[in-house]
Amino acid sequence: MIRLHHVPMARSFRILWLLEELGLDAEIALYSIRDGSLRAPDYLGRAPVGRVPALDIDGISIFESGAITQYLCERHPEAALAPMPGTPDRVRFLEMLGFAETMASLVEQLNLNHIFLRDPSQASPVVVKLNTRRLEMTLAALEHLLGDQDYVLPSGFSAADTMMGFNMLAVPFYAHLDPFPAVTAYRDRIMARPAFQRAQSRDGEQDFYDRPFYPIPGT
């Protein structure tokens, strides 16, 4: 049995989507960021910092979405969702796994600023503005990297896109995509994939974003 420990609209969506791309059946164990379930001893035994995703597979538990992504790709080389060592796209693939986390970490900071402070009005406007501008810089970098490509690798769709694809769901809560036409087209393209749509249908109801956009305070 494969079991994904998952919070709706969180990084674990990356793995939910990748499992769909691979055609793997998985049980989903749902958690909430708000109810303390991620700090339960049983869960901390899987993911010691109390974050999702964690994946139970092959008699082990794995945490960190990048590690899980690489493990699944190596487990299923027939799917060709990761360039093998020594192939032309390998370095870009590894770069994109890391770059997806760089972007997601800025989304996480903005989640803390806007949503998870006990009193969000206490967030520093200067810090929120800085984190927002840094997020916009990652979008500008992705715009450049995409160019006229359909996906983040020149060779086409890969598991690097399942890593980056979660960001495309979360980023628009904090940054407008209109200045980035290649990123916007990329987002539309990945959301049209059947596996992405199947993953969304299993994602569950998120319980932290309560509006479509969170502006910088005072703007």
Phi, psi and omega per residue, in radians:
M1 nan 2.445 3.006
I2 -1.863 2.261 3.117
R3 -2.227 2.186 3.085
L4 -1.777 2.187 3.057
H5 -1.585 2.091 -2.773
H6 -2.452 2.424 2.919
V7 -1.980 2.229 3.133
P8 -0.976 2.426 3.088
M9 1.088 0.579 3.111
A10 -2.145 3.134 -3.087
R11 -0.985 -0.453 -3.137
S12 -1.115 -0.271 3.039
F13 -1.049 -0.563 3.104
R14 -0.948 -0.762 -3.082
I15 -1.356 -0.653 3.055
L16 -0.986 -0.780 3.132
W17 -1.181 -0.779 -3.137
L18 -1.069 -0.713 3.079
L19 -1.018 -0.687 3.104
E20 -1.168 -0.720 3.102
E21 -1.074 -0.585 -3.126
L22 -1.490 -0.166 -3.122
G23 1.242 0.548 -3.105
L24 -1.744 2.273 3.055
D25 -1.322 2.395 3.138
A26 -2.556 2.474 2.972
E27 -1.417 2.456 3.126
I28 -1.904 2.144 3.025
A29 -1.765 1.977 -3.041
L30 -1.543 2.460 3.087
Y31 -2.308 2.922 3.014
S32 -2.166 2.495 3.060
I33 -1.155 -0.449 -2.949
R34 -1.576 -0.340 -2.941
D35 -1.748 0.083 3.104
G36 1.463 -0.039 -3.072
S37 -1.140 -0.450 3.123
L38 -1.314 -0.171 3.104
R39 -1.790 0.087 3.102
A40 -1.148 2.505 -3.097
P41 -0.956 -0.674 -3.131
D42 -1.088 -0.714 3.138
Y43 -1.275 -0.677 3.130
L44 -1.111 -0.394 3.031
G45 -1.186 -0.372 3.093
R46 -1.644 -0.765 -3.067
A47 -2.296 1.702 -2.900
P48 -1.138 -0.277 3.079
V49 -1.790 0.137 3.019
G50 1.199 0.784 3.129
R51 -2.267 2.770 3.016
V52 -1.768 2.718 0.093
P53 -1.553 2.840 2.785
A54 -2.315 2.536 -3.113
L55 -2.252 2.173 3.010
D56 -1.621 2.100 -3.071
I57 -2.799 2.462 3.046
D58 0.974 0.563 3.093
G59 1.388 0.156 3.118
I60 -2.293 2.908 2.993
S61 -2.044 2.358 -3.125
I62 -2.131 2.378 3.007
F63 -2.072 2.930 -3.043
E64 1.386 2.095 -3.029
S65 -1.095 -0.627 3.130
G66 -1.144 -0.723 3.121
A67 -1.162 -0.746 3.122
I68 -1.094 -0.728 3.125
T69 -1.037 -0.837 -3.136
Q70 -1.133 -0.681 3.131
Y71 -1.091 -0.815 -3.118
L72 -1.124 -0.671 3.117
C73 -1.158 -0.673 3.101
E74 -1.247 -0.562 3.109
R75 -1.207 -0.500 -3.084
H76 -2.229 1.155 -3.124
P77 -1.113 -0.399 3.140
E78 -1.113 -0.379 3.134
A79 -1.343 -0.304 3.099
A80 0.947 0.774 3.130
L81 -1.731 0.062 3.058
A82 -2.529 2.243 3.070
P83 -1.103 2.409 -3.141
M84 -1.326 2.715 3.066
P85 -0.921 2.366 3.133
G86 1.605 -0.152 3.116
T87 -1.565 2.775 -2.985
P88 -1.029 -0.602 -3.057
D89 -1.589 0.053 -3.032
R90 -1.079 -0.804 -3.116
V91 -1.111 -0.784 3.131
R92 -1.099 -0.656 3.090
F93 -1.020 -0.857 -3.140
L94 -1.131 -0.692 3.079
E95 -1.023 -0.760 -3.075
M96 -1.221 -0.549 3.036
L97 -1.070 -0.784 3.120
G98 -1.223 -0.697 -3.130
F99 -1.132 -0.645 3.086
A100 -1.041 -0.656 3.109
E101 -1.261 -0.621 3.074
T102 -1.020 -0.817 3.127
M103 -1.141 -0.761 -3.113
A104 -1.132 -0.568 3.130
S105 -1.156 -0.555 3.081
L106 -1.267 -0.668 3.020
V107 -1.033 -0.743 3.135
E108 -1.066 -0.745 3.106
Q109 -1.073 -0.703 3.133
L110 -1.239 -0.573 3.000
N111 -1.024 -0.769 3.120
L112 -1.117 -0.773 -3.112
N113 -1.084 -0.803 -2.973
H114 -1.623 -0.450 -2.912
I115 -2.156 -0.795 -2.899
F116 -1.703 -0.074 2.916
L117 -1.116 2.501 3.118
R118 -0.979 -0.670 3.038
D119 -2.251 1.684 -3.082
P120 -1.000 -0.389 3.124
S121 -1.158 -0.260 3.122
Q122 -1.436 -0.128 3.136
A123 -1.100 2.457 3.130
S124 -1.267 2.099 3.081
P125 -0.997 -0.569 3.141
V126 -1.152 -0.760 3.138
V127 -1.169 -0.744 3.126
V128 -1.079 -0.761 3.135
K129 -1.102 -0.742 3.140
L130 -1.087 -0.804 -3.135
N131 -1.149 -0.626 3.107
T132 -1.154 -0.775 -3.140
R133 -1.140 -0.665 3.097
R134 -1.139 -0.669 3.070
L135 -1.098 -0.741 3.102
E136 -1.099 -0.581 3.085
M137 -1.137 -0.647 3.095
T138 -1.188 -0.586 3.075
L139 -1.168 -0.701 3.090
A140 -1.103 -0.679 3.101
A141 -1.145 -0.736 3.112
L142 -1.134 -0.663 3.077
E143 -0.995 -0.779 3.141
H144 -1.182 -0.752 -3.106
L145 -1.145 -0.631 3.133
L146 -1.203 -0.804 -3.079
G147 0.950 -2.137 3.104
D148 -1.819 0.322 3.103
Q149 -1.377 2.652 3.046
D150 -1.344 -0.598 -3.071
Y151 -2.331 3.127 -2.989
V152 -1.289 -0.342 3.041
L153 -1.792 2.483 3.092
P154 -1.011 -0.510 -3.090
S155 -1.393 -0.147 3.087
G156 2.098 -2.887 -3.036
F157 -1.050 2.455 3.107
S158 -2.648 3.099 3.084
A159 -1.152 -0.301 3.006
A160 -1.082 -0.509 3.105
D161 -1.308 -0.530 3.061
T162 -1.231 -0.527 3.039
M163 -1.201 -0.853 -3.114
M164 -1.253 -0.519 -3.027
G165 -1.078 -0.640 3.069
F166 -0.995 -0.706 -3.135
N167 -1.029 -0.605 -3.108
M168 -1.195 -0.326 3.018
L169 -1.402 -0.668 -3.002
A170 -1.562 -0.618 -3.059
V171 -0.968 -0.727 -3.059
P172 -1.115 -0.161 3.017
F173 -1.258 -0.323 -3.034
Y174 -2.220 -0.322 -3.103
A175 -2.450 2.404 3.105
H176 -1.352 2.419 3.141
L177 -1.601 -0.143 -3.082
D178 -0.941 -0.662 -3.141
P179 -1.271 -0.036 -3.028
F180 -2.208 1.386 -3.054
P181 -1.116 -0.627 3.126
A182 -1.175 -0.691 3.094
V183 -1.145 -0.726 3.124
T184 -1.071 -0.778 3.119
A185 -1.140 -0.650 3.083
Y186 -1.076 -0.805 3.122
R187 -1.037 -0.799 3.125
D188 -1.077 -0.669 -3.080
R189 -1.168 -0.801 -3.106
I190 -1.229 -0.589 -3.136
M191 -1.232 -0.299 3.099
A192 -1.477 -0.175 -3.118
R193 -1.189 2.358 -3.138
P194 -0.993 -0.688 -3.134
A195 -1.156 -0.655 3.070
F196 -1.068 -0.787 -3.115
Q197 -1.158 -0.639 3.063
R198 -1.130 -0.716 3.116
A199 -1.101 -0.750 3.114
Q200 -1.055 -0.635 -3.133
S201 -1.186 -0.327 3.136
R202 -1.837 -0.010 -2.971
D203 -1.139 -0.649 -3.038
G204 1.641 3.065 -3.058
E205 -1.680 2.074 3.116
Q206 -1.268 2.645 -3.040
D207 -2.255 0.458 3.103
F208 -2.176 -0.634 3.068
Y209 -1.376 2.158 -3.114
D210 -2.072 0.214 3.087
R211 -2.691 2.823 -3.068
P212 -1.349 -0.345 -3.095
F213 -2.694 2.457 3.131
Y214 -2.051 1.789 -3.112
P215 -1.342 2.857 2.989
I216 -1.081 2.292 3.140
P217 -0.919 2.328 3.092
G218 1.534 0.001 3.134
T219 -1.831 nan nan
